[in-house]
């Protein structure tokens, strides 16, 4: 759902799109109709799967996230660390190559 806000500095409008299962997208505009048009078009593209989310987020894979979690020492003090590593290994084999922005609840449920 898109929301349009007047900027606090009074120099334009901010359009924010929040759709469950997708990252938040926002942009700034000089006029309110421009913000509304952009929000409508962008929301439609997101729902169709045609919107290109920010390149920075696409470069990080689920495998990288798990490697960082394991290497930061979080599991050292975990009571069932061996079981947790086994579970993480399972998910890494299933979803490791996917970019984080493309992992959806439906994908995990499958």
N, C-alpha and C positions, 0 to 999 in steps of 0.2 A: 504494500500500500504506500502510495506517495503522499508526502506531506510538504507543504510550502510554508516557509517561514520568512518573515522580514528580518534581515540581518540586524544585529545589535548596533552596528556602526551606522546604520541607516543608508548604506550605499548599495542597496540591491536586495535580491531575494536568494534564498537557499532552498533547493529542492532535495529532499531526502527520500530514498526508496528503500523500504524494509519489507522483504518478502521472506517468509519462513523457509529455511533451508538454503538461503543464498546470502552472500555477504551484503552489507549495507552499501549503497551507492549514493553519492551526493555530488552536487555541482552548484556553482554560483552564477547568477544572472543579474542583468541590470533591470529587466522588467519582469513583472509577474507572469504575463502571458507566455513569455519565452520559457520560464521555469515550468509552467504547467504543460506546455507542449513537449518539452524535453522529457518530463517525468512520464507522460502518457506513452510516448514512443519507446523510451527505455524500459519501462515496466513491461510492455508488450514483447520487446526483444528478449528480456530475461525469461519470461514465461515460455517463449518459443525455443529457448536455448541458443539464441543467436548473439547474445550480448557477450562481448569480449571483456571479461573482468581484468582488472589491473595485472599487468605482466608480472609484477613482483610476486603476487600470490600464486601464479601458475607455475612458477619455477620450483616451488617447494613440494616435494612428494610426501606421501604418507610414510614411506620408508625413512626418509630423512628425519621426520618428526620422531619416529620410534627410536632411531639411532641416537638422537640428541637426548631423548628421555632416559635411555639406558645408560648413556655415557655420563650424565650429570650426577650420578650417584644416588638417585632417588630410590633405587631398589636395594641398596646395601642394608638399609634398616627395616626393610619390609619383611614381615614374618614369613610369608609364603612367596618369596622372591623367585624360587624355581618354577612354581606354577605360573606366576605372572609372566616370566620370560617365555614359557611354553605358549601361553595364550597370545602374547605379543608376536611370537614367531608365526603362529597360525595366521593372525591378521596381516602380518607383513607379507606372507606368501599370497594372500588373497587380494589385498588392496595396495601393496607397496609401490607399485608403479604409477598409481593414479596421483594427479595433482590434488592438493587439499581442497581446492574450490569445487572439484568435481565429485567429491565423495558426498553422497546424499543418504538420508535415512533409508530410503528404498534400496539403495545399493548394499548397505550393511545388512538389511533384512534378508536379501537374497542369499 
